[in-house]
Amino acid sequence: MSQRAIYPPGHDARNIPLRLSHSIISNGHLFLTGMTGSAPDGTMPADPEMQFRAAFDKIAASLAAADSDFGAVVEMTSYHIDIAAHFETFEAVHAAYVQQPYPAWTAVEVAGLRRAGALVEIRVIARAA
């Protein structure tokens, strides 16, 4: 089974402090690392909508680096801090990105995320192009 790491423009294994790939193609699927809504400079916006859009934009960049888009996403898991307070906003942002047929989706409330200030981390699996 061959695997291939995929990085969006401006990213590669040398500039990621953790030992991970942004995404990896394996067995006809594209597995994306969980994405939070940090800004390009690494800061975490206080505004939930800005965080959610940034997370989806990073997912879109990873999909594009693999010659794919949200139409190929088959499964999504979102991990939320205080899901009740932000879910309506999250769902509105989510609706602007996902395409039919909509992916399977599980939303989970968690006590914490690795990135300080992050309200969500989103992980997706897509068909590889």
Backbone bond lengths (Angstrom), bond angles and torsions (degrees), N, CA, C in turn:
res aa  C-N    CA-C-N  psi(-1)  N-CA   C-N-CA  omega(-1)  CA-C   N-CA-C  phi
1 M - - - 1.449 - - 1.529 108.49 -
2 S 1.311 116.94 122.20 1.463 119.70 178.78 1.523 109.98 -92.74
3 Q 1.316 115.13 147.55 1.453 122.57 176.83 1.517 107.87 -130.70
4 R 1.329 114.47 148.75 1.456 119.36 179.64 1.521 108.97 -142.18
5 A 1.329 116.53 126.63 1.460 121.49 177.86 1.524 109.69 -78.01
6 I 1.316 116.26 143.33 1.464 123.32 179.18 1.531 108.00 -124.72
7 Y 1.323 115.80 133.08 1.462 121.50 177.81 1.522 108.81 -128.09
8 P 1.343 117.90 137.84 1.462 118.98 174.96 1.527 110.30 -68.08
9 P 1.325 118.34 162.36 1.469 120.73 179.09 1.526 111.53 -51.80
10 G 1.324 115.65 137.44 1.451 121.18 179.67 1.518 114.52 88.07
11 H 1.320 116.93 -2.45 1.459 121.13 -179.83 1.523 109.17 -126.00
12 D 1.304 115.29 144.52 1.457 120.60 169.00 1.522 107.40 -158.46
13 A 1.301 116.69 177.19 1.460 120.75 -175.42 1.527 112.45 -59.98
14 R 1.327 117.96 -25.89 1.468 120.30 -177.74 1.515 112.95 -72.71
15 N 1.335 118.64 -25.21 1.468 118.60 -177.29 1.528 113.01 -109.55
16 I 1.318 116.99 21.91 1.455 121.75 173.81 1.520 106.97 -114.24
17 P 1.338 117.91 115.87 1.457 119.34 -175.08 1.534 114.24 -65.79
18 L 1.314 117.76 -28.24 1.460 120.67 177.34 1.521 109.42 -88.65
19 R 1.277 117.46 155.09 1.466 121.52 178.24 1.518 109.15 -85.08
20 L 1.331 115.25 86.70 1.456 121.32 179.89 1.515 109.57 -155.09
21 S 1.307 115.44 162.52 1.464 122.51 173.38 1.520 107.48 -105.82
22 H 1.328 117.49 146.20 1.463 119.35 173.90 1.518 109.25 -57.68
23 S 1.316 115.18 -42.81 1.458 120.84 175.87 1.520 107.85 -154.66
24 I 1.310 114.46 161.68 1.452 119.65 -179.48 1.521 108.98 -142.48
25 I 1.314 115.92 134.78 1.460 121.46 176.28 1.520 107.61 -93.76
26 S 1.323 115.37 128.85 1.457 121.77 178.64 1.522 108.73 -152.24
27 N 1.314 115.64 129.07 1.469 120.84 173.63 1.530 113.77 53.71
28 G 1.319 117.53 40.27 1.460 120.60 176.45 1.515 115.07 80.96
29 H 1.330 116.79 6.94 1.459 120.63 178.76 1.525 109.93 -124.71
30 L 1.317 114.97 154.23 1.449 123.06 175.71 1.526 107.08 -113.08
31 F 1.326 116.85 118.48 1.449 123.08 -179.19 1.521 108.09 -105.74
32 L 1.330 117.15 120.27 1.459 121.15 -179.68 1.520 110.35 -100.55
33 T 1.324 115.64 138.24 1.451 122.00 172.28 1.527 108.22 -62.93
34 G 1.319 116.85 149.85 1.458 120.27 176.82 1.521 111.27 -58.80
35 M 1.324 115.67 134.58 1.468 121.62 -177.86 1.521 109.99 -113.89
36 T 1.333 114.95 132.00 1.462 120.83 172.35 1.524 108.09 -100.37
37 G 1.314 116.31 177.57 1.457 120.89 -174.75 1.506 115.22 -97.75
38 S 1.326 117.31 35.70 1.464 118.96 178.20 1.525 110.31 -68.58
39 A 1.313 114.46 151.41 1.465 121.30 177.52 1.531 108.79 -74.94
40 P 1.343 118.19 165.90 1.465 120.75 179.35 1.530 114.11 -55.13
41 D 1.331 117.49 -28.62 1.466 119.84 179.16 1.528 112.58 -85.00
42 G 1.329 117.03 2.29 1.464 121.74 177.23 1.514 114.72 93.31
43 T 1.329 117.52 -9.20 1.464 119.68 178.29 1.532 109.79 -75.33
44 M 1.328 115.70 156.58 1.463 120.96 -179.61 1.530 108.66 -106.54
45 P 1.328 117.98 113.46 1.466 120.01 179.26 1.529 111.25 -59.77
46 A 1.315 116.89 144.75 1.465 121.26 176.84 1.524 111.12 -75.57
47 D 1.332 116.67 -27.58 1.464 121.76 -176.91 1.537 110.21 -76.01
48 P 1.346 118.04 119.49 1.467 120.42 -179.34 1.532 113.64 -55.54
49 E 1.318 118.28 -44.76 1.466 120.04 -178.30 1.528 111.09 -61.26
50 M 1.326 117.39 -40.57 1.468 120.40 177.89 1.532 110.43 -62.34
51 Q 1.336 116.60 -41.19 1.463 119.93 177.72 1.527 110.71 -62.13
52 F 1.322 116.63 -46.32 1.462 119.85 -176.11 1.530 110.58 -64.67
53 R 1.325 117.28 -43.00 1.472 120.31 178.19 1.532 110.89 -63.69
54 A 1.323 116.94 -41.63 1.465 120.13 179.21 1.525 111.06 -62.37
55 A 1.328 117.27 -40.75 1.467 120.36 178.71 1.526 110.26 -63.33
56 F 1.326 117.62 -46.42 1.466 120.12 179.17 1.524 111.51 -66.85
57 D 1.331 117.71 -35.25 1.474 119.96 176.70 1.531 110.94 -64.13
58 K 1.333 117.08 -39.04 1.468 119.88 177.74 1.530 110.83 -67.08
59 I 1.320 116.46 -37.55 1.468 119.59 175.66 1.527 109.44 -62.97
60 A 1.333 116.83 -44.67 1.467 120.91 179.09 1.527 110.82 -59.31
61 A 1.339 118.01 -40.16 1.466 121.23 179.31 1.526 110.94 -65.96
62 S 1.325 117.18 -40.18 1.467 120.08 177.70 1.522 111.03 -66.83
63 L 1.318 117.13 -40.82 1.470 120.18 176.85 1.531 110.34 -62.91
64 A 1.328 116.97 -44.80 1.469 120.93 -179.41 1.529 110.94 -62.25
65 A 1.336 117.24 -36.83 1.470 120.16 178.99 1.522 111.41 -63.91
66 A 1.318 116.34 -20.95 1.468 121.47 176.91 1.525 111.12 -102.79
67 D 1.350 116.84 20.21 1.472 122.58 -178.22 1.521 111.55 56.02
68 S 1.324 116.54 44.40 1.457 121.90 -177.62 1.524 109.58 -136.83
69 D 1.328 115.64 -179.22 1.459 121.30 176.48 1.524 108.76 -154.76
70 F 1.332 116.29 -175.91 1.461 120.19 -177.03 1.526 113.49 -62.48
71 G 1.315 118.69 -19.66 1.459 121.21 177.27 1.516 112.67 -66.13
72 A 1.317 117.54 -18.86 1.472 121.67 179.84 1.523 112.73 -92.29
73 V 1.330 117.41 -7.71 1.470 120.68 -178.10 1.523 109.60 -70.10
74 V 1.327 115.62 125.80 1.472 120.45 -179.43 1.524 112.24 -107.69
75 E 1.339 116.97 -22.26 1.462 119.49 -178.81 1.513 109.37 -149.83
76 M 1.326 115.86 140.37 1.454 121.92 179.15 1.523 108.58 -137.54
77 T 1.320 115.86 136.52 1.458 121.45 172.35 1.518 106.97 -124.45
78 S 1.328 116.47 127.49 1.460 120.36 177.84 1.529 108.65 -117.81
79 Y 1.329 114.48 133.83 1.457 122.68 -178.74 1.523 107.39 -110.52
80 H 1.324 116.86 121.06 1.467 122.06 -170.02 1.516 112.65 -118.41
81 I 1.336 115.25 140.96 1.460 122.74 166.28 1.527 105.84 -92.97
82 D 1.323 117.83 127.20 1.472 123.63 179.32 1.534 111.28 52.25
83 I 1.304 115.34 61.50 1.469 122.38 -174.29 1.529 112.58 -56.18
84 A 1.334 117.92 -37.38 1.468 120.19 -177.63 1.526 111.83 -64.34
85 A 1.321 117.33 -35.05 1.464 120.74 -177.37 1.517 113.26 -73.88
86 H 1.347 117.84 -25.92 1.459 120.12 -170.92 1.527 114.86 -123.56
87 F 1.316 118.59 -2.75 1.458 119.30 -170.60 1.525 113.02 -64.60
88 E 1.305 118.26 -38.88 1.473 120.01 -179.42 1.535 110.21 -61.09
89 T 1.318 117.09 -43.41 1.464 121.10 177.86 1.526 110.04 -65.75
90 F 1.327 116.20 -44.12 1.463 119.91 178.99 1.522 110.73 -59.11
91 E 1.317 117.29 -46.48 1.467 120.78 -177.32 1.527 110.97 -63.11
92 A 1.332 118.02 -37.17 1.468 120.88 178.24 1.528 110.76 -64.73
93 V 1.323 117.43 -42.07 1.466 120.60 177.56 1.523 109.53 -67.22
94 H 1.308 116.87 -46.02 1.477 123.12 178.09 1.525 110.66 -52.62
95 A 1.325 117.22 -44.10 1.469 121.85 -177.61 1.527 112.31 -62.75
96 A 1.327 117.61 -25.70 1.459 121.13 179.53 1.524 112.56 -76.98
97 Y 1.323 117.95 -12.77 1.458 121.74 -175.51 1.527 114.01 -111.77
98 V 1.312 118.26 -41.66 1.467 119.71 -174.48 1.523 110.91 -73.24
99 Q 1.320 115.22 155.38 1.464 121.75 -177.84 1.523 109.92 -129.03
100 Q 1.326 115.14 156.14 1.466 119.34 175.32 1.512 109.72 -75.04
101 P 1.300 119.79 145.37 1.463 124.17 -6.05 1.521 108.97 -70.24
102 Y 1.317 115.79 132.38 1.457 120.65 -175.58 1.518 110.82 -63.52
103 P 1.337 116.51 144.69 1.464 119.19 179.45 1.523 111.34 -71.08
104 A 1.332 115.72 156.81 1.453 119.98 168.00 1.525 106.21 -62.18
105 W 1.338 116.92 143.72 1.462 119.63 -173.81 1.522 110.08 -143.87
106 T 1.306 115.77 130.82 1.456 122.65 173.02 1.512 107.83 -121.20
107 A 1.344 117.01 127.22 1.460 122.68 177.07 1.523 107.71 -111.41
108 V 1.319 116.07 127.17 1.458 121.81 -174.00 1.525 109.57 -126.62
109 E 1.335 117.20 133.47 1.463 119.85 172.21 1.520 108.68 -85.99
110 V 1.336 115.39 135.30 1.465 121.32 -179.58 1.529 109.28 -127.05
111 A 1.323 115.40 160.70 1.462 120.93 179.94 1.522 111.81 -78.36
112 G 1.327 117.28 -27.10 1.454 119.25 -178.51 1.517 111.74 -165.99
113 L 1.319 114.82 161.95 1.466 123.17 176.54 1.527 107.51 -127.87
114 R 1.318 116.70 158.02 1.463 121.07 -177.20 1.527 112.53 -60.57
115 R 1.327 117.72 -40.36 1.477 121.62 -178.69 1.521 110.27 -81.43
116 A 1.328 116.52 119.62 1.464 121.53 178.52 1.528 109.89 -57.97
117 G 1.306 116.35 132.57 1.459 121.80 178.28 1.514 115.30 85.22
118 A 1.324 117.69 -8.93 1.463 120.40 179.99 1.522 110.07 -69.83
119 L 1.321 115.80 136.11 1.462 121.69 177.23 1.519 112.06 -99.25
120 V 1.346 116.36 -17.71 1.461 120.20 -177.98 1.517 109.83 -151.78
121 E 1.324 115.06 150.56 1.450 122.42 167.71 1.519 105.55 -133.09
122 I 1.333 116.59 131.21 1.465 121.77 -174.03 1.515 108.94 -119.65
123 R 1.324 115.13 130.14 1.462 122.51 178.74 1.526 108.32 -120.64
124 V 1.336 117.84 134.63 1.460 120.36 179.01 1.530 111.53 -131.52
125 I 1.310 113.34 155.54 1.458 122.94 170.89 1.520 106.05 -123.65
126 A 1.321 116.26 133.66 1.470 121.46 -177.99 1.531 109.57 -131.91
127 R 1.325 115.01 161.63 1.467 119.68 169.84 1.524 107.95 -69.84
128 A 1.288 117.07 136.72 1.458 120.35 176.84 1.527 108.93 -76.17
129 A 1.321 116.04 142.68 1.469 120.69 179.93 1.510 110.63 -74.06
